[in-house]
Amino acid sequence: MPNKKKLPENDNGNGRRDYSHLPRARDFKLPEVISPELKELMEATREAMEALRLEEEKYGKTPRI
Amino acid sequence: MVKLPVFDTSIFSPFKKQIEKEIAFALLPSIVLYELIATSIDESTLQKYDRWRRNLIKNERLLAPTANDWWGTAKAIRRLYIKKIAPVSKLKTLQNDALIARLAIKHNGFVVTMDVDDFEIIKREMQKLEVVSGDYFFS
């Protein structure tokens, strides 16, 4: 019987990494009732992401330092 | 217990829209906030990041490294250096990623990043680290 070549961790054999044991964004569901604190966080996140989008539009993608 | 995503800075530019909802479940290392702020230009952007920061703290989503985390991270980078796993120029760029990796392990999370290869280098010395690409996570 030929020896099976041991695959590196996270390799599913077709050259692509296998992440199937970890959840994706769509696996997380928002609660039916969103607390005021979480609502405020989501709003603040939206504002921050909009600010990032505007900065990228004005100045281009920023370097990572 | 479900592992929570820990966002790396590299996913913010391509996945801004999705992050707005996913922040409800994600953890954010203070290193990421640092990297976003350090290269922001407009004062209005800084104010919005500040509001975001205060809300992340209020919701216990912001992860800050302790003195022990710095120590553990330095030891991991040192092992990579001694084993010559990557050139020094590369190791210099891995400090922040290694801190993010350390915080993800500590808080039972997994890193979501566009720089999977960099985190795979760190994983050699932080075996418990789990990393997924942003493309996979948001697909």
N, CA and C atoms of all chains as a GROMACS GRO file, in nm:
protein
  612
    1MET      N    1   0.084  -0.119   0.000
    1MET     CA    2   0.000   0.000   0.000
    1MET      C    3   0.089   0.126   0.000
    2PRO      N    4   0.062   0.218  -0.093
    2PRO     CA    5   0.149   0.337  -0.098
    2PRO      C    6   0.130   0.424   0.025
    3ASN      N    7   0.240   0.486   0.065
    3ASN     CA    8   0.231   0.577   0.179
    3ASN      C    9   0.154   0.701   0.139
    4LYS      N   10   0.062   0.739   0.225
    4LYS     CA   11  -0.013   0.863   0.199
    4LYS      C   12   0.073   0.981   0.238
    5LYS      N   13   0.088   1.075   0.146
    5LYS     CA   14   0.165   1.193   0.179
    5LYS      C   15   0.087   1.276   0.280
    6LYS      N   16   0.154   1.313   0.390
    6LYS     CA   17   0.086   1.392   0.493
    6LYS      C   18   0.064   1.535   0.443
    7LEU      N   19  -0.060   1.577   0.448
    7LEU     CA   20  -0.089   1.713   0.402
    7LEU      C   21  -0.062   1.814   0.513
    8PRO      N   22  -0.016   1.932   0.475
    8PRO     CA   23   0.001   2.034   0.578
    8PRO      C   24  -0.134   2.068   0.640
    9GLU      N   25  -0.129   2.115   0.765
    9GLU     CA   26  -0.252   2.155   0.831
    9GLU      C   27  -0.321   2.264   0.748
   10ASN      N   28  -0.453   2.258   0.743
   10ASN     CA   29  -0.532   2.356   0.668
   10ASN      C   30  -0.528   2.334   0.517
   11ASP      N   31  -0.469   2.224   0.473
   11ASP     CA   32  -0.466   2.196   0.330
   11ASP      C   33  -0.566   2.085   0.303
   12ASN      N   34  -0.659   2.107   0.212
   12ASN     CA   35  -0.759   2.004   0.187
   12ASN      C   36  -0.722   1.915   0.068
   13GLY      N   37  -0.602   1.929   0.021
   13GLY     CA   38  -0.555   1.839  -0.083
   13GLY      C   39  -0.566   1.894  -0.224
   14ASN      N   40  -0.641   2.002  -0.241
   14ASN     CA   41  -0.652   2.059  -0.375
   14ASN      C   42  -0.576   2.192  -0.384
   15GLY      N   43  -0.486   2.211  -0.290
   15GLY     CA   44  -0.404   2.332  -0.293
   15GLY      C   45  -0.469   2.451  -0.227
   16ARG      N   46  -0.593   2.434  -0.180
   16ARG     CA   47  -0.660   2.546  -0.114
   16ARG      C   48  -0.672   2.516   0.035
   17ARG      N   49  -0.665   2.620   0.115
   17ARG     CA   50  -0.673   2.598   0.260
   17ARG      C   51  -0.816   2.557   0.298
   18ASP      N   52  -0.826   2.472   0.398
   18ASP     CA   53  -0.955   2.424   0.443
   18ASP      C   54  -0.993   2.494   0.573
   19TYR      N   55  -1.098   2.575   0.567
   19TYR     CA   56  -1.140   2.648   0.686
   19TYR      C   57  -1.274   2.596   0.738
   20SER      N   58  -1.317   2.481   0.688
   20SER     CA   59  -1.455   2.439   0.714
   20SER      C   60  -1.488   2.417   0.861
   21HIS      N   61  -1.388   2.404   0.946
   21HIS     CA   62  -1.415   2.384   1.089
   21HIS      C   63  -1.444   2.516   1.160
   22LEU      N   64  -1.428   2.626   1.090
   22LEU     CA   65  -1.451   2.757   1.153
   22LEU      C   66  -1.575   2.824   1.094
   23PRO      N   67  -1.647   2.902   1.178
   23PRO     CA   68  -1.769   2.966   1.127
   23PRO      C   69  -1.739   3.079   1.030
   24ARG      N   70  -1.838   3.106   0.944
   24ARG     CA   71  -1.830   3.222   0.855
   24ARG      C   72  -1.920   3.331   0.912
   25ALA      N   73  -1.913   3.448   0.850
   25ALA     CA   74  -1.996   3.560   0.896
   25ALA      C   75  -2.144   3.522   0.896
   26ARG      N   76  -2.186   3.448   0.793
   26ARG     CA   77  -2.329   3.416   0.782
   26ARG      C   78  -2.376   3.318   0.890
   27ASP      N   79  -2.284   3.254   0.961
   27ASP     CA   80  -2.323   3.162   1.069
   27ASP      C   81  -2.361   3.237   1.196
   28PHE      N   82  -2.326   3.364   1.204
   28PHE     CA   83  -2.360   3.444   1.322
   28PHE      C   84  -2.488   3.521   1.293
   29LYS      N   85  -2.587   3.504   1.380
   29LYS     CA   86  -2.716   3.573   1.360
   29LYS      C   87  -2.733   3.681   1.467
   30LEU      N   88  -2.783   3.794   1.422
   30LEU     CA   89  -2.810   3.901   1.518
   30LEU      C   90  -2.924   3.860   1.610
   31PRO      N   91  -2.918   3.897   1.738
   31PRO     CA   92  -3.030   3.863   1.827
   31PRO      C   93  -3.157   3.937   1.784
   32GLU      N   94  -3.273   3.879   1.820
   32GLU     CA   95  -3.399   3.945   1.780
   32GLU      C   96  -3.410   4.083   1.845
   33VAL      N   97  -3.368   4.089   1.969
   33VAL     CA   98  -3.370   4.219   2.039
   33VAL      C   99  -3.225   4.266   2.052
   34ILE      N  100  -3.197   4.380   1.991
   34ILE     CA  101  -3.061   4.435   1.998
   34ILE      C  102  -3.055   4.537   2.112
   35SER      N  103  -2.962   4.518   2.202
   35SER     CA  104  -2.951   4.608   2.318
   35SER      C  105  -2.911   4.749   2.271
   36PRO      N  106  -2.949   4.851   2.348
   36PRO     CA  107  -2.911   4.988   2.310
   36PRO      C  108  -2.759   5.004   2.293
   37GLU      N  109  -2.683   4.934   2.379
   37GLU     CA  110  -2.536   4.944   2.372
   37GLU      C  111  -2.484   4.887   2.240
   38LEU      N  112  -2.539   4.771   2.201
   38LEU     CA  113  -2.495   4.708   2.075
   38LEU      C  114  -2.539   4.793   1.955
   39LYS      N  115  -2.661   4.849   1.965
   39LYS     CA  116  -2.711   4.934   1.857
   39LYS      C  117  -2.617   5.054   1.837
   40GLU      N  118  -2.576   5.112   1.947
   40GLU     CA  119  -2.487   5.227   1.942
   40GLU      C  120  -2.351   5.187   1.882
   41LEU      N  121  -2.304   5.068   1.920
   41LEU     CA  122  -2.177   5.019   1.865
   41LEU      C  123  -2.188   4.999   1.713
   42MET      N  124  -2.300   4.942   1.670
   42MET     CA  125  -2.318   4.919   1.526
   42MET      C  126  -2.324   5.052   1.450
   43GLU      N  127  -2.391   5.150   1.510
   43GLU     CA  128  -2.397   5.283   1.447
   43GLU      C  129  -2.259   5.347   1.441
   44ALA      N  130  -2.186   5.336   1.550
   44ALA     CA  131  -2.050   5.394   1.554
   44ALA      C  132  -1.959   5.324   1.454
   45THR      N  133  -1.978   5.193   1.439
   45THR     CA  134  -1.899   5.117   1.341
   45THR      C  135  -1.932   5.164   1.199
   46ARG      N  136  -2.062   5.183   1.174
   46ARG     CA  137  -2.102   5.229   1.040
   46ARG      C  138  -2.039   5.365   1.010
   47GLU      N  139  -2.042   5.454   1.106
   47GLU     CA  140  -1.982   5.588   1.088
   47GLU      C  141  -1.832   5.578   1.062
   48ALA      N  142  -1.766   5.492   1.139
   48ALA     CA  143  -1.620   5.477   1.125
   48ALA      C  144  -1.586   5.419   0.987
   49MET      N  145  -1.665   5.321   0.944
   49MET     CA  146  -1.638   5.259   0.814
   49MET      C  147  -1.667   5.357   0.699
   50GLU      N  148  -1.768   5.442   0.719
   50GLU     CA  149  -1.799   5.544   0.619
   50GLU      C  150  -1.683   5.645   0.612
   51ALA      N  151  -1.629   5.680   0.728
   51ALA     CA  152  -1.515   5.773   0.733
   51ALA      C  153  -1.394   5.711   0.661
   52LEU      N  154  -1.373   5.583   0.682
   52LEU     CA  155  -1.263   5.513   0.615
   52LEU      C  156  -1.283   5.514   0.464
   53ARG      N  157  -1.408   5.490   0.423
   53ARG     CA  158  -1.437   5.489   0.279
   53ARG      C  159  -1.410   5.627   0.218
   54LEU      N  160  -1.453   5.731   0.287
   54LEU     CA  161  -1.431   5.868   0.236
   54LEU      C  162  -1.283   5.903   0.229
   55GLU      N  163  -1.208   5.861   0.331
   55GLU     CA  164  -1.063   5.888   0.330
   55GLU      C  165  -0.995   5.816   0.214
   56GLU      N  166  -1.036   5.694   0.188
   56GLU     CA  167  -0.976   5.619   0.076
   56GLU      C  168  -1.011   5.684  -0.057
   57GLU      N  169  -1.133   5.740  -0.062
   57GLU     CA  170  -1.176   5.807  -0.184
   57GLU      C  171  -1.092   5.935  -0.205
   58LYS      N  172  -1.067   6.007  -0.095
   58LYS     CA  173  -0.994   6.135  -0.104
   58LYS      C  174  -0.844   6.118  -0.121
   59TYR      N  175  -0.786   6.024  -0.043
   59TYR     CA  176  -0.640   6.015  -0.034
   59TYR      C  177  -0.582   5.884  -0.089
   60GLY      N  178  -0.669   5.793  -0.130
   60GLY     CA  179  -0.620   5.662  -0.173
   60GLY      C  180  -0.607   5.568  -0.055
   61LYS      N  181  -0.578   5.444  -0.084
   61LYS     CA  182  -0.567   5.344   0.023
   61LYS      C  183  -0.445   5.376   0.109
   62THR      N  184  -0.466   5.380   0.240
   62THR     CA  185  -0.357   5.420   0.330
   62THR      C  186  -0.261   5.304   0.356
   63PRO      N  187  -0.133   5.337   0.378
   63PRO     CA  188  -0.038   5.231   0.409
   63PRO      C  189  -0.062   5.177   0.550
   64ARG      N  190  -0.012   5.058   0.577
   64ARG     CA  191  -0.027   5.000   0.711
   64ARG      C  192   0.103   5.021   0.787
   65ILE      N  193   0.098   5.099   0.895
   65ILE     CA  194   0.221   5.124   0.972
   65ILE      C  195   0.203   5.084   1.118
   66MET      N  196  -1.800   2.572   2.285
   66MET     CA  197  -1.810   2.719   2.281
   66MET      C  198  -1.766   2.768   2.142
   67VAL      N  199  -1.850   2.851   2.079
   67VAL     CA  200  -1.820   2.900   1.945
   67VAL      C  201  -1.704   2.999   1.950
   68LYS      N  202  -1.611   2.978   1.859
   68LYS     CA  203  -1.500   3.073   1.851
   68LYS      C  204  -1.547   3.201   1.783
   69LEU      N  205  -1.496   3.313   1.831
   69LEU     CA  206  -1.536   3.441   1.774
   69LEU      C  207  -1.428   3.493   1.680
   70PRO      N  208  -1.470   3.563   1.574
   70PRO     CA  209  -1.371   3.621   1.483
   70PRO      C  210  -1.297   3.738   1.545
   71VAL      N  211  -1.169   3.743   1.521
   71VAL     CA  212  -1.085   3.855   1.565
   71VAL      C  213  -1.036   3.922   1.436
   72PHE      N  214  -1.078   4.046   1.416
   72PHE     CA  215  -1.049   4.112   1.288
   72PHE      C  216  -0.908   4.171   1.284
   73ASP      N  217  -0.840   4.143   1.173
   73ASP     CA  218  -0.711   4.205   1.144
   73ASP      C  219  -0.736   4.332   1.061
   74THR      N  220  -0.643   4.424   1.065
   74THR     CA  221  -0.658   4.552   0.995
   74THR      C  222  -0.683   4.534   0.844
   75SER      N  223  -0.622   4.431   0.788
   75SER     CA  224  -0.627   4.413   0.641
   75SER      C  225  -0.767   4.389   0.586
   76ILE      N  226  -0.863   4.351   0.669
   76ILE     CA  227  -0.997   4.324   0.614
   76ILE      C  228  -1.084   4.449   0.609
   77PHE      N  229  -1.041   4.557   0.674
   77PHE     CA  230  -1.128   4.673   0.684
   77PHE      C  231  -1.152   4.742   0.550
   78SER      N  232  -1.049   4.752   0.469
   78SER     CA  233  -1.068   4.819   0.340
   78SER      C  234  -1.163   4.740   0.248
   79PRO      N  235  -1.140   4.610   0.228
   79PRO     CA  236  -1.229   4.540   0.135
   79PRO      C  237  -1.367   4.503   0.192
   80PHE      N  238  -1.383   4.500   0.324
   80PHE     CA  239  -1.510   4.448   0.379
   80PHE      C  240  -1.579   4.547   0.474
   81LYS      N  241  -1.568   4.676   0.443
   81LYS     CA  242  -1.628   4.778   0.531
   81LYS      C  243  -1.775   4.753   0.558
   82LYS      N  244  -1.849   4.725   0.450
   82LYS     CA  245  -1.995   4.708   0.461
   82LYS      C  246  -2.031   4.593   0.553
   83GLN      N  247  -1.964   4.480   0.533
   83GLN     CA  248  -1.996   4.360   0.612
   83GLN      C  249  -1.959   4.378   0.759
   84ILE      N  250  -1.853   4.454   0.784
   84ILE     CA  251  -1.804   4.469   0.922
   84ILE      C  252  -1.908   4.538   1.011
   85GLU      N  253  -1.985   4.626   0.951
   85GLU     CA  254  -2.088   4.697   1.027
   85GLU      C  255  -2.178   4.599   1.103
   86LYS      N  256  -2.222   4.491   1.038
   86LYS     CA  257  -2.308   4.392   1.105
   86LYS      C  258  -2.224   4.297   1.190
   87GLU      N  259  -2.112   4.256   1.136
   87GLU     CA  260  -2.033   4.152   1.204
   87GLU      C  261  -1.966   4.201   1.332
   88ILE      N  262  -1.962   4.333   1.351
   88ILE     CA  263  -1.900   4.385   1.472
   88ILE      C  264  -1.977   4.337   1.596
   89ALA      N  265  -2.103   4.297   1.573
   89ALA     CA  266  -2.185   4.248   1.684
   89ALA      C  267  -2.128   4.119   1.742
   90PHE      N  268  -2.046   4.048   1.667
   90PHE     CA  269  -1.993   3.920   1.713
   90PHE      C  270  -1.840   3.919   1.724
   91ALA      N  271  -1.779   4.021   1.667
   91ALA     CA  272  -1.632   4.016   1.652
   91ALA      C  273  -1.559   4.080   1.770
   92LEU      N  274  -1.434   4.047   1.779
   92LEU     CA  275  -1.344   4.111   1.876
   92LEU      C  276  -1.242   4.192   1.798
   93LEU      N  277  -1.203   4.306   1.854
   93LEU     CA  278  -1.111   4.393   1.783
   93LEU      C  279  -0.987   4.422   1.868
   94PRO      N  280  -0.870   4.376   1.823
   94PRO     CA  281  -0.748   4.408   1.899
   94PRO      C  282  -0.720   4.558   1.891
   95SER      N  283  -0.671   4.615   2.001
   95SER     CA  284  -0.640   4.758   2.003
   95SER      C  285  -0.534   4.792   1.898
   96ILE      N  286  -0.455   4.692   1.859
   96ILE     CA  287  -0.351   4.711   1.756
   96ILE      C  288  -0.416   4.754   1.624
   97VAL      N  289  -0.532   4.697   1.595
   97VAL     CA  290  -0.602   4.729   1.470
   97VAL      C  291  -0.649   4.875   1.472
   98LEU      N  292  -0.704   4.913   1.586
   98LEU     CA  293  -0.749   5.052   1.600
   98LEU      C  294  -0.629   5.147   1.583
   99TYR      N  295  -0.516   5.109   1.644
   99TYR     CA  296  -0.394   5.188   1.631
   99TYR      C  297  -0.357   5.203   1.483
  100GLU      N  298  -0.358   5.092   1.409
  100GLU     CA  299  -0.316   5.097   1.268
  100GLU      C  300  -0.412   5.181   1.184
  101LEU      N  301  -0.541   5.173   1.215
  101LEU     CA  302  -0.638   5.253   1.139
  101LEU      C  303  -0.621   5.402   1.171
  102ILE      N  304  -0.601   5.433   1.298
  102ILE     CA  305  -0.589   5.573   1.340
  102ILE      C  306  -0.458   5.635   1.289
  103ALA      N  307  -0.351   5.557   1.297
  103ALA     CA  308  -0.217   5.611   1.264
  103ALA      C  309  -0.209   5.665   1.122
  104THR      N  310  -0.291   5.613   1.033
  104THR     CA  311  -0.283   5.660   0.894
  104THR      C  312  -0.409   5.736   0.851
  105SER      N  313  -0.493   5.772   0.948
  105SER     CA  314  -0.608   5.855   0.913
  105SER      C  315  -0.562   6.002   0.905
  106ILE      N  316  -0.631   6.081   0.826
  106ILE     CA  317  -0.584   6.217   0.800
  106ILE      C  318  -0.680   6.323   0.854
  107ASP      N  319  -0.807   6.310   0.821
  107ASP     CA  320  -0.903   6.416   0.858
  107ASP      C  321  -0.939   6.411   1.007
  108GLU      N  322  -0.957   6.528   1.065
  108GLU     CA  323  -0.994   6.538   1.207
  108GLU      C  324  -1.131   6.472   1.230
  109SER      N  325  -1.220   6.488   1.133
  109SER     CA  326  -1.354   6.430   1.148
  109SER      C  327  -1.347   6.277   1.155
  110THR      N  328  -1.253   6.219   1.082
  110THR     CA  329  -1.236   6.072   1.085
  110THR      C  330  -1.188   6.029   1.223
  111LEU      N  331  -1.094   6.106   1.277
  111LEU     CA  332  -1.040   6.074   1.410
  111LEU      C  333  -1.152   6.077   1.514
  112GLN      N  334  -1.242   6.174   1.502
  112GLN     CA  335  -1.354   6.184   1.598
  112GLN      C  336  -1.446   6.063   1.587
  113LYS      N  337  -1.467   6.018   1.462
  113LYS     CA  338  -1.555   5.901   1.443
  113LYS      C  339  -1.488   5.774   1.497
  114TYR      N  340  -1.358   5.762   1.476
  114TYR     CA  341  -1.286   5.648   1.534
  114TYR      C  342  -1.291   5.652   1.686
  115ASP      N  343  -1.288   5.773   1.742
  115ASP     CA  344  -1.292   5.786   1.888
  115ASP      C  345  -1.427   5.739   1.943
  116ARG      N  346  -1.534   5.777   1.874
  116ARG     CA  347  -1.668   5.732   1.917
  116ARG      C  348  -1.676   5.579   1.907
  117TRP      N  349  -1.621   5.527   1.797
  117TRP     CA  350  -1.620   5.382   1.775
  117TRP      C  351  -1.542   5.313   1.888
  118ARG      N  352  -1.426   5.369   1.921
  118ARG     CA  353  -1.342   5.314   2.028
  118ARG      C  354  -1.416   5.309   2.161
  119ARG      N  355  -1.485   5.418   2.194
  119ARG     CA  356  -1.556   5.422   2.323
  119ARG      C  357  -1.668   5.317   2.327
  120ASN      N  358  -1.734   5.297   2.212
  120ASN     CA  359  -1.840   5.196   2.207
  120ASN      C  360  -1.785   5.054   2.208
  121LEU      N  361  -1.669   5.033   2.148
  121LEU     CA  362  -1.605   4.901   2.154
  121LEU      C  363  -1.570   4.866   2.299
  122ILE      N  364  -1.520   4.965   2.372
  122ILE     CA  365  -1.485   4.942   2.514
  122ILE      C  366  -1.612   4.912   2.594
  123LYS      N  367  -1.717   4.993   2.571
  123LYS     CA  368  -1.843   4.975   2.645
  123LYS      C  369  -1.901   4.834   2.622
  124ASN      N  370  -1.884   4.782   2.502
  124ASN     CA  371  -1.937   4.650   2.468
  124ASN      C  372  -1.836   4.537   2.488
  125GLU      N  373  -1.724   4.570   2.549
  125GLU     CA  374  -1.618   4.472   2.580
  125GLU      C  375  -1.570   4.398   2.455
  126ARG      N  376  -1.550   4.471   2.348
  126ARG     CA  377  -1.502   4.411   2.222
  126ARG      C  378  -1.357   4.446   2.191
  127LEU      N  379  -1.302   4.540   2.264
  127LEU     CA  380  -1.165   4.583   2.236
  127LEU      C  381  -1.067   4.502   2.320
  128LEU      N  382  -0.972   4.437   2.253
  128LEU     CA  383  -0.873   4.354   2.322
  128LEU      C  384  -0.740   4.428   2.328
  129ALA      N  385  -0.690   4.445   2.449
  129ALA     CA  386  -0.561   4.516   2.464
  129ALA      C  387  -0.456   4.420   2.519
  130PRO      N  388  -0.336   4.421   2.462
  130PRO     CA  389  -0.232   4.332   2.513
  130PRO      C  390  -0.180   4.375   2.650
  131THR      N  391  -0.154   4.278   2.735
  131THR     CA  392  -0.096   4.306   2.867
  131THR      C  393   0.057   4.293   2.855
  132ALA      N  394   0.124   4.319   2.966
  132ALA     CA  395   0.270   4.302   2.968
  132ALA      C  396   0.306   4.156   2.935
  133ASN      N  397   0.228   4.062   2.985
  133ASN     CA  398   0.253   3.920   2.955
  133ASN      C  399   0.235   3.890   2.806
  134ASP      N  400   0.137   3.955   2.743
  134ASP     CA  401   0.115   3.934   2.599
  134ASP      C  402   0.234   3.984   2.518
  135TRP      N  403   0.288   4.099   2.557
  135TRP     CA  404   0.408   4.152   2.490
  135TRP      C  405   0.524   4.054   2.507
  136TRP      N  406   0.536   4.002   2.627
  136TRP     CA  407   0.646   3.908   2.657
  136TRP      C  408   0.631   3.780   2.573
  137GLY      N  409   0.512   3.724   2.572
  137GLY     CA  410   0.488   3.601   2.496
  137GLY      C  411   0.508   3.623   2.347
  138THR      N  412   0.465   3.739   2.300
  138THR     CA  413   0.479   3.771   2.157
  138THR      C  414   0.627   3.787   2.120
  139ALA      N  415   0.699   3.855   2.206
  139ALA     CA  416   0.843   3.874   2.181
  139ALA      C  417   0.915   3.740   2.176
  140LYS      N  418   0.876   3.648   2.265
  140LYS     CA  419   0.941   3.516   2.266
  140LYS      C  420   0.911   3.439   2.137
  141ALA      N  421   0.789   3.453   2.088
  141ALA     CA  422   0.752   3.384   1.963
  141ALA      C  423   0.833   3.440   1.846
  142ILE      N  424   0.843   3.572   1.838
  142ILE     CA  425   0.920   3.634   1.729
  142ILE      C  426   1.068   3.597   1.743
  143ARG      N  427   1.115   3.590   1.867
  143ARG     CA  428   1.255   3.552   1.892
  143ARG      C  429   1.283   3.410   1.838
  144ARG      N  430   1.189   3.319   1.862
  144ARG     CA  431   1.209   3.182   1.812
  144ARG      C  432   1.212   3.180   1.659
  145LEU      N  433   1.126   3.261   1.597
  145LEU     CA  434   1.128   3.270   1.450
  145LEU      C  435   1.262   3.326   1.402
  146TYR      N  436   1.314   3.423   1.478
  146TYR     CA  437   1.443   3.485   1.444
  146TYR      C  438   1.557   3.384   1.457
  147ILE      N  439   1.560   3.313   1.568
  147ILE     CA  440   1.669   3.217   1.592
  147ILE      C  441   1.666   3.105   1.487
  148LYS      N  442   1.546   3.060   1.456
  148LYS     CA  443   1.533   2.950   1.357
  148LYS      C  444   1.546   2.999   1.213
  149LYS      N  445   1.561   3.130   1.198
  149LYS     CA  446   1.573   3.190   1.064
  149LYS      C  447   1.456   3.150   0.972
  150ILE      N  448   1.338   3.155   1.032
  150ILE     CA  449   1.217   3.118   0.957
  150ILE      C  450   1.187   3.221   0.848
  151ALA      N  451   1.218   3.346   0.880
  151ALA     CA  452   1.193   3.454   0.782
  151ALA      C  453   1.303   3.558   0.798
  152PRO      N  454   1.330   3.636   0.692
  152PRO     CA  455   1.431   3.740   0.704
  152PRO      C  456   1.393   3.844   0.809
  153VAL      N  457   1.494   3.911   0.863
  153VAL     CA  458   1.469   4.011   0.967
  153VAL      C  459   1.372   4.118   0.917
  154SER      N  460   1.387   4.158   0.791
  154SER     CA  461   1.298   4.262   0.736
  154SER      C  462   1.152   4.216   0.745
  155LYS      N  463   1.128   4.087   0.729
  155LYS     CA  464   0.992   4.033   0.737
  155LYS      C  465   0.948   4.028   0.883
  156LEU      N  466   1.037   3.983   0.970
  156LEU     CA  467   1.002   3.971   1.112
  156LEU      C  468   0.962   4.105   1.171
  157LYS      N  469   1.029   4.212   1.124
  157LYS     CA  470   0.997   4.347   1.172
  157LYS      C  471   0.850   4.380   1.146
  158THR      N  472   0.801   4.334   1.034
  158THR     CA  473   0.662   4.366   0.996
  158THR      C  474   0.560   4.278   1.068
  159LEU      N  475   0.610   4.174   1.137
  159LEU     CA  476   0.517   4.078   1.198
  159LEU      C  477   0.481   4.111   1.343
  160GLN      N  478   0.544   4.214   1.401
  160GLN     CA  479   0.518   4.244   1.542
  160GLN      C  480   0.368   4.263   1.571
  161ASN      N  481   0.305   4.350   1.495
  161ASN     CA  482   0.163   4.378   1.521
  161ASN      C  483   0.076   4.256   1.496
  162ASP      N  484   0.106   4.184   1.386
  162ASP     CA  485   0.028   4.063   1.357
  162ASP      C  486   0.044   3.960   1.468
  163ALA      N  487   0.164   3.949   1.520
  163ALA     CA  488   0.189   3.851   1.627
  163ALA      C  489   0.112   3.888   1.754
  164LEU      N  490   0.101   4.017   1.781
  164LEU     CA  491   0.020   4.060   1.897
  164LEU      C  492  -0.128   4.027   1.874
  165ILE      N  493  -0.174   4.050   1.753
  165ILE     CA  494  -0.313   4.017   1.718
  165ILE      C  495  -0.335   3.866   1.735
  166ALA      N  496  -0.238   3.788   1.686
  166ALA     CA  497  -0.248   3.642   1.697
  166ALA      C  498  -0.254   3.599   1.843
  167ARG      N  499  -0.167   3.658   1.924
  167ARG     CA  500  -0.162   3.625   2.067
  167ARG      C  501  -0.298   3.654   2.133
  168LEU      N  502  -0.358   3.770   2.102
  168LEU     CA  503  -0.487   3.807   2.161
  168LEU      C  504  -0.598   3.714   2.114
  169ALA      N  505  -0.590   3.672   1.988
  169ALA     CA  506  -0.693   3.579   1.935
  169ALA      C  507  -0.687   3.446   2.011
  170ILE      N  508  -0.568   3.394   2.033
  170ILE     CA  509  -0.553   3.267   2.106
  170ILE      C  510  -0.605   3.284   2.249
  171LYS      N  511  -0.563   3.391   2.312
  171LYS     CA  512  -0.599   3.416   2.452
  171LYS      C  513  -0.751   3.425   2.472
  172HIS      N  514  -0.822   3.480   2.373
  172HIS     CA  515  -0.966   3.500   2.386
  172HIS      C  516  -1.045   3.395   2.308
  173ASN      N  517  -0.983   3.282   2.279
  173ASN     CA  518  -1.047   3.170   2.210
  173ASN      C  519  -1.112   3.214   2.078
  174GLY      N  520  -1.043   3.296   2.004
  174GLY     CA  521  -1.094   3.342   1.876
  174GLY      C  522  -1.009   3.293   1.760
  175PHE      N  523  -1.045   3.334   1.641
  175PHE     CA  524  -0.965   3.303   1.523
  175PHE      C  525  -0.948   3.432   1.442
  176VAL      N  526  -0.834   3.446   1.379
  176VAL     CA  527  -0.803   3.570   1.307
  176VAL      C  528  -0.864   3.568   1.167
  177VAL      N  529  -0.930   3.678   1.131
  177VAL     CA  530  -0.980   3.696   0.995
  177VAL      C  531  -0.890   3.801   0.929
  178THR      N  532  -0.827   3.763   0.820
  178THR     CA  533  -0.725   3.851   0.761
  178THR      C  534  -0.715   3.831   0.609
  179MET      N  535  -0.657   3.930   0.543
  179MET     CA  536  -0.624   3.915   0.402
  179MET      C  537  -0.478   3.870   0.387
  180ASP      N  538  -0.406   3.869   0.500
  180ASP     CA  539  -0.263   3.833   0.498
  180ASP      C  540  -0.241   3.698   0.564
  181VAL      N  541  -0.308   3.597   0.511
  181VAL     CA  542  -0.301   3.463   0.572
  181VAL      C  543  -0.157   3.413   0.579
  182ASP      N  544  -0.080   3.437   0.475
  182ASP     CA  545   0.058   3.384   0.472
  182ASP      C  546   0.142   3.436   0.589
  183ASP      N  547   0.124   3.565   0.623
  183ASP     CA  548   0.199   3.622   0.735
  183ASP      C  549   0.162   3.552   0.867
  184PHE      N  550   0.033   3.531   0.885
  184PHE     CA  551  -0.011   3.466   1.009
  184PHE      C  552   0.031   3.318   1.012
  185GLU      N  553   0.045   3.258   0.894
  185GLU     CA  554   0.093   3.118   0.890
  185GLU      C  555   0.238   3.110   0.940
  186ILE      N  556   0.316   3.215   0.912
  186ILE     CA  557   0.453   3.219   0.966
  186ILE      C  558   0.447   3.224   1.118
  187ILE      N  559   0.362   3.312   1.171
  187ILE     CA  560   0.349   3.326   1.317
  187ILE      C  561   0.301   3.196   1.380
  188LYS      N  562   0.213   3.127   1.309
  188LYS     CA  563   0.156   3.002   1.361
  188LYS      C  564   0.263   2.897   1.390
  189ARG      N  565   0.373   2.906   1.323
  189ARG     CA  566   0.482   2.809   1.350
  189ARG      C  567   0.524   2.814   1.496
  190GLU      N  568   0.511   2.932   1.558
  190GLU     CA  569   0.549   2.946   1.699
  190GLU      C  570   0.429   2.973   1.790
  191MET      N  571   0.311   2.976   1.732
  191MET     CA  572   0.187   2.987   1.813
  191MET      C  573   0.091   2.883   1.755
  192GLN      N  574   0.115   2.757   1.789
  192GLN     CA  575   0.044   2.648   1.722
  192GLN      C  576  -0.108   2.650   1.740
  193LYS      N  577  -0.154   2.714   1.847
  193LYS     CA  578  -0.300   2.716   1.870
  193LYS      C  579  -0.372   2.820   1.784
  194LEU      N  580  -0.294   2.898   1.712
  194LEU     CA  581  -0.353   3.004   1.630
  194LEU      C  582  -0.436   2.946   1.515
  195GLU      N  583  -0.555   3.003   1.496
  195GLU     CA  584  -0.638   2.966   1.381
  195GLU      C  585  -0.663   3.091   1.298
  196VAL      N  586  -0.652   3.076   1.167
  196VAL     CA  587  -0.658   3.190   1.076
  196VAL      C  588  -0.747   3.156   0.957
  197VAL      N  589  -0.833   3.249   0.918
  197VAL     CA  590  -0.909   3.231   0.794
  197VAL      C  591  -0.894   3.356   0.708
  198SER      N  592  -0.912   3.337   0.579
  198SER     CA  593  -0.904   3.453   0.490
  198SER      C  594  -1.035   3.531   0.497
  199GLY      N  595  -1.026   3.661   0.475
  199GLY     CA  596  -1.145   3.745   0.472
  199GLY      C  597  -1.240   3.700   0.363
  200ASP      N  598  -1.186   3.658   0.250
  200ASP     CA  599  -1.272   3.613   0.139
  200ASP      C  600  -1.359   3.496   0.180
  201TYR      N  601  -1.300   3.404   0.255
  201TYR     CA  602  -1.378   3.287   0.303
  201TYR      C  603  -1.478   3.332   0.407
  202PHE      N  604  -1.434   3.408   0.506
  202PHE     CA  605  -1.520   3.443   0.619
  202PHE      C  606  -1.644   3.521   0.574
  203PHE      N  607  -1.626   3.612   0.479
  203PHE     CA  608  -1.739   3.695   0.438
  203PHE      C  609  -1.816   3.639   0.318
  204SER      N  610  -1.777   3.519   0.272
  204SER     CA  611  -1.846   3.462   0.153
  204SER      C  612  -1.979   3.398   0.195
   0.00000   0.00000   0.00000
